[in-house]
Amino acid sequence: MTTFIQVVVNGLGKGAVYALLALGFVIIFKASGVLNFAHGSLVLLGGYAAVRTEDSLGFTGSAFVGVATAAVGALFVERVLVARRPLADPIALALLTIGVDVIATEEIVRRLGIEIPFLGYPYDGKPVHVGDITFFRTQLFALLVGAILVTLFFIAFRFTGWGVAMRAQAENREAAALMGVRRGRVTAVAWLIAGALAGVAVLFLATQDFSGAGLSRGTHAVALVAFPAAIIGGLDSTGGAILGGAVVGLTEALSAEYVSYEFSKVAVYLVMLAVLVAAPAGFFGTRERTRV
C-alpha cells in the first residue's frame, strides 16, 4: 500500500504537467481550430531560454524568461503563420505546425550540441520522506503549481471578458463576430497562454526526477505525451484536458512500477485507443450530430 500511494502521488504530479500541456492543445484548438503540433518545440524553446539565462538571472529569473519566450514563440507562430491564412484547411494548418516543430526542434538541438542541461535546481533530485513513503519533490511542486495555474485559468475562462469571448467564439464563430468579438485578439491570447503553459511545463519536464532526459530531444518526445491526454479528455474540453493529464500521468507511473518502464510508454497510447473506441470524441469532447 505504501508503494501504491507513493506511485499515485508521483503519477498525479506528472499528470499535472501533462494537464498543463494538454490544456495548451485544447485552448488553441477551441480558439482557432488548429491542432498545434509545434507544442513540443515551444517546450524546448522555453527551456533553452531558461538554460541560457540561468547563470546571469538565477533560477527564478531564468524561469520567467523561459515562460515568456515560449509564450512569445507561440504568438509568433499564430500571428505570422496561422493568422495570415484564415481560410486554410485545418489539416494544412496542422501540417504547417509540424513543419515549424521540426525546424525549431532541430535548431535548438543543434545549438545544445552534446550539452544536456537540467532545470529545476531548487527542487529537482531532493526527495521528501513522509514516514515510509518517499515522494519526488519535483512531482509535488508540479502538482502544486499545476493546481494553481489551472485554477487561475478556469477563473479567467469563466469570469473575464476574454473567457466569455473565447467561449462564444468556440460555440459559434459567426455569431460571435456579429456580436463584436474580435476573433484575432481572442485567438492571439489563446496561443500566448498555451505557450506560457508550455514554458512552465518544461521547468518540470527537463529534470532528473521527471524523465532524466534533461533538456534534449527526449524532452520533446515526453512533451508530446500530452497529446494523448488532450485526446482522452476531448480536444475541445478544457476540463477534459485536466482529466486526461491525470489519466496519462497515473497510467505511466502505475505501469512503470508494476509492469515495466518500457511498457509505460506504450500503455498511454493503449489507453488512448481504448477511450477512442468507446468514446470517439474523448470523455468530454463535443459529439457531432448529423441528420440524414
C-alpha positions in Angstrom: 0.0 0.0 0.0 2.9 2.3 0.8 4.4 1.9 -2.6 1.0 2.3 -4.3 0.4 5.7 -2.5 3.8 6.8 -3.5 3.3 5.9 -7.1 -0.1 7.5 -7.3 1.1 10.9 -5.8 4.1 10.9 -8.2 1.8 9.9 -11.1 -0.5 12.8 -10.3 2.5 15.1 -10.2 3.4 14.0 -13.7 -0.3 14.3 -14.7 -0.3 17.9 -13.6 2.5 18.7 -16.1 0.7 16.8 -18.8 -2.5 18.6 -18.0 -0.8 22.0 -18.5 0.4 20.9 -21.9 -2.9 19.3 -22.8 -4.7 22.5 -21.8 -2.5 24.3 -24.3 -3.5 21.9 -27.1 -7.2 22.4 -26.1 -7.4 26.2 -25.9 -5.6 26.6 -29.2 -8.0 24.2 -30.8 -11.0 25.9 -29.3 -9.8 29.3 -30.3 -8.5 28.6 -33.8 -9.5 25.1 -34.8 -5.8 24.2 -35.2 -4.0 21.1 -33.9 -0.7 22.7 -32.8 1.9 20.0 -33.3 4.6 22.7 -32.6 3.8 22.5 -28.9 6.8 20.2 -28.2 9.2 22.8 -29.8 7.7 25.6 -27.7 8.6 23.5 -24.7 12.2 23.2 -25.9 12.3 26.9 -26.8 11.2 27.9 -23.3 13.7 25.5 -21.7 16.5 26.8 -24.0 15.9 30.4 -23.0 15.9 29.4 -19.3 19.1 27.5 -19.6 20.9 30.3 -21.4 19.9 32.9 -18.8 20.2 30.9 -15.6 23.8 31.9 -14.8 23.1 35.6 -15.0 19.5 35.7 -13.7 19.3 32.8 -11.3 16.7 30.1 -11.5 13.7 32.3 -10.7 14.6 35.0 -13.3 15.5 32.5 -16.0 12.2 30.6 -15.3 10.3 33.8 -16.1 12.4 34.4 -19.2 11.7 30.8 -20.4 8.0 31.1 -19.8 7.9 34.5 -21.6 10.0 33.2 -24.5 7.7 30.2 -25.1 4.7 32.5 -24.9 6.1 34.9 -27.5 7.2 32.0 -29.7 3.6 30.7 -29.7 2.3 34.2 -30.5 4.8 34.4 -33.4 3.6 31.2 -34.9 0.0 32.3 -34.7 0.4 35.9 -35.9 3.0 35.3 -38.7 1.9 31.8 -40.0 -1.6 30.8 -38.9 -3.5 34.2 -38.7 -2.4 35.1 -42.3 -4.3 32.0 -43.6 -7.8 32.4 -42.2 -9.4 30.3 -44.9 -6.8 27.5 -44.9 -7.9 23.9 -44.3 -7.3 22.8 -40.7 -5.3 19.8 -41.9 -3.0 22.2 -43.9 -2.5 24.3 -40.8 -1.7 21.2 -38.7 0.9 20.2 -41.3 2.3 23.8 -41.1 2.8 23.4 -37.3 4.6 20.1 -37.9 7.0 21.9 -40.2 7.5 24.6 -37.5 8.1 21.9 -34.9 10.7 20.1 -37.0 12.6 23.3 -37.8 12.6 24.7 -34.3 13.4 21.4 -32.6 16.4 20.7 -34.9 17.8 24.2 -34.5 17.5 24.1 -30.6 19.1 20.6 -30.5 21.8 21.8 -32.8 22.6 24.7 -30.5 22.6 22.5 -27.5 25.1 20.1 -29.1 26.3 17.5 -26.7 25.1 19.5 -23.7 22.2 18.1 -21.8 21.3 20.6 -19.1 18.8 20.0 -16.4 16.3 22.5 -15.0 14.5 22.6 -11.6 17.6 23.3 -9.4 15.6 24.3 -6.3 13.6 21.1 -6.1 14.9 18.5 -8.5 16.6 15.4 -7.1 15.5 16.2 -3.5 13.1 13.6 -2.2 10.6 14.2 0.6 10.2 11.4 3.2 6.9 11.1 4.9 7.1 8.0 7.2 8.0 5.1 5.0 6.8 6.9 1.8 9.3 8.8 -0.4 8.0 11.4 -2.8 9.8 13.2 -5.6 9.9 16.9 -4.7 9.6 17.7 -8.5 6.3 15.9 -8.7 5.0 17.6 -5.5 5.9 21.1 -6.9 4.4 20.2 -10.2 1.2 19.2 -8.5 1.0 22.5 -6.6 1.9 24.7 -9.5 -0.4 22.8 -11.8 -3.3 23.2 -9.4 -2.7 27.0 -9.0 -2.4 27.6 -12.7 -5.4 25.5 -13.7 -7.5 27.3 -11.1 -6.4 30.7 -12.3 -7.1 29.7 -15.9 -10.6 28.5 -15.1 -11.3 31.7 -13.2 -10.2 33.7 -16.2 -12.1 31.4 -18.6 -15.3 31.8 -16.6 -15.3 35.5 -15.4 -13.1 37.6 -17.7 -14.1 39.3 -21.0 -11.6 37.1 -22.8 -13.0 34.0 -21.4 -16.6 34.9 -22.3 -15.4 35.9 -25.8 -13.5 32.6 -26.2 -16.5 30.5 -25.1 -18.7 32.5 -27.5 -16.3 32.0 -30.4 -15.9 28.3 -29.7 -19.7 27.9 -29.7 -20.4 29.9 -32.9 -17.7 31.9 -34.6 -20.1 33.7 -37.0 -22.5 34.8 -34.3 -19.6 35.8 -32.0 -18.2 38.0 -34.8 -21.6 39.7 -35.3 -21.7 40.4 -31.5 -18.4 42.3 -31.7 -16.0 39.5 -30.6 -12.6 40.3 -32.1 -11.5 36.9 -33.3 -7.9 37.8 -33.9 -7.4 39.1 -30.4 -9.1 36.1 -28.7 -7.0 33.7 -30.8 -3.8 35.5 -30.1 -4.3 35.5 -26.4 -5.1 31.8 -26.5 -1.9 31.0 -28.3 0.0 33.2 -25.8 -1.4 31.4 -22.8 -0.7 28.0 -24.4 2.9 29.0 -25.0 3.3 30.2 -21.4 1.9 26.9 -20.1 4.5 25.0 -22.3 7.2 27.3 -20.7 6.0 26.3 -17.2 5.8 22.6 -18.1 9.5 22.4 -19.3 10.6 23.6 -15.8 9.5 20.1 -14.6 9.9 18.1 -17.8 13.7 18.8 -18.1 14.5 17.5 -14.6 16.2 14.3 -13.3 13.1 13.2 -11.4 10.6 13.6 -14.2 12.3 11.8 -17.1 16.1 12.0 -16.6 16.4 13.3 -20.2 17.3 16.9 -19.3 16.7 19.5 -22.0 17.2 17.4 -25.1 15.3 15.8 -27.9 13.9 13.4 -25.3 12.1 16.3 -23.6 10.3 17.0 -26.9 9.2 13.4 -27.0 8.0 13.4 -23.4 6.1 16.7 -24.1 4.1 15.1 -26.9 2.7 12.5 -24.5 0.4 15.3 -23.5 -1.4 14.9 -26.9 -3.0 11.6 -25.9 -4.1 13.5 -22.7 -5.9 16.0 -24.8 -7.4 13.3 -26.9 -8.6 11.3 -23.9 -10.3 14.3 -22.3 -11.7 15.7 -25.5 -9.9 18.2 -27.8 -12.5 20.9 -27.2 -12.9 20.4 -23.5 -10.7 22.4 -21.0 -11.9 20.3 -18.1 -11.2 17.1 -20.1 -7.6 18.2 -20.5 -7.2 18.1 -16.7 -8.7 14.6 -16.5 -6.7 13.4 -19.5 -3.5 14.7 -17.9 -4.3 12.8 -14.7 -5.1 9.6 -16.6 -1.9 9.7 -18.6 0.2 10.5 -15.6 -1.3 7.7 -13.5 -1.1 5.3 -16.4 2.6 6.0 -17.0 3.5 5.8 -13.3 1.5 2.7 -12.4 2.5 0.7 -15.5 6.2 1.6 -15.0 6.0 0.4 -11.4 4.0 -2.8 -11.8 4.9 -3.8 -15.4 8.0 -2.2 -16.8 9.3 1.3 -17.8 9.3 0.4 -21.5 5.7 -0.7 -21.3 4.6 2.5 -19.6 5.4 4.4 -22.8 3.1 2.1 -24.8 0.4 1.9 -22.1 -0.5 5.6 -22.5 -1.4 5.1 -26.2 -3.2 1.8 -25.4 -5.4 3.8 -23.0 -6.0 6.5 -25.7 -7.0 3.9 -28.2 -9.4 2.2 -25.8 -11.0 5.6 -25.0 -11.4 6.5 -28.7 -13.1 3.1 -29.3 -15.6 3.7 -26.5 -15.9 7.5 -26.9 -14.5 8.8 -30.3 -14.7 12.4 -29.1 -13.0 11.7 -25.8 -14.6 11.7 -22.3 -15.9 15.3 -22.6 -15.4 16.2 -26.2 -18.3 17.6 -28.3 -20.0 14.8 -30.2 -21.1 15.8 -33.7 -24.7 15.1 -34.6 -25.7 14.8 -38.2 -29.1 14.3 -39.7 -29.6 12.0 -42.7 
